[in-house]
Amino acid sequence: MAEVRNVLMASKKLLDGVASIIADYRKCEIEPPDADHVNRWISQFDAEVRDPIFNEIQHVLGRTYITRSSVARGLIGSTLGFE
């Protein structure tokens, strides 16, 4: 039972991690994506490929997703000549 709980906790951590990366996606247009949203998305894939896809998505988004605040900082910096 403890092993199942650990797997669920790890999955919850992954879900929360991806949700936090994309939290500002389409901000003010749609509700912020949460762990349940991410879980529904990953559930479209067959069970045996979910973990590899999910781990890769988290890896790629963690390295490439550009948040609204980082875009704003870049725009403000370039407007003020702080490139």
Helices and strands as residue ranges (DSSP letters): H 2-21, H 35-42, H 47-64, H 68-79
